[in-house]
Amino acid sequence: MGRWRTARRWSEDDAREAIEAWRESETSLAEFAVAHGLELVRLQRWRRRLDAGRKRRVPRVMKVRVVAPEAPAEEFDTSMDIVLRNGVLVRVRPGFDSESIAALVAALSAC
């Protein structure tokens, strides 16, 4: 049982624990406050404060140019390798759609 449930003042650790408990509860912040006898304003203030400290990563969009192989199609492996700037290699097999590839590349680029 967390100290945040009874503490008059919260430390940052208390607030992190309370906000994590709220996120795991899958209820609204207001419902969580009522269920635990907490002030909604306190939860809102700490959530904003803790979220502001997080680094938000925005996926970068990269242009990709597809070049037809010089070898005849029957001699060419139709998989595609994508090497990201961070050194991650993504091997794309036939059948992937472009939106899935774009989402995967964006997620891996952010790592």
Residue pairs with C-beta under 8 A, 6 or more apart in sequence:
2 14
2 17
2 18
2 21
3 14
3 17
4 10
4 14
4 15
4 17
4 18
4 21
5 18
5 36
7 14
10 18
10 42
10 46
12 50
15 46
15 49
15 50
16 50
18 38
18 43
18 46
19 43
19 46
19 47
19 50
21 32
22 29
22 32
22 43
22 47
25 31
25 32
25 35
27 35
29 40
29 43
29 44
29 47
30 40
32 38
32 43
33 39
33 40
33 43
57 110
59 106
59 107
59 109
59 110
60 106
60 109
60 110
61 106
62 105
62 109
64 82
69 76
78 94
79 91
79 92
79 93
79 94
80 91
80 92
81 89
81 90
81 91
81 92
82 89
82 90
82 91
82 92
82 101
82 105
83 89
83 90
84 90
84 105
84 108
84 109
85 109
86 108
86 109
86 111
88 108
88 109
88 111
90 101
90 104
90 105
90 108
92 101
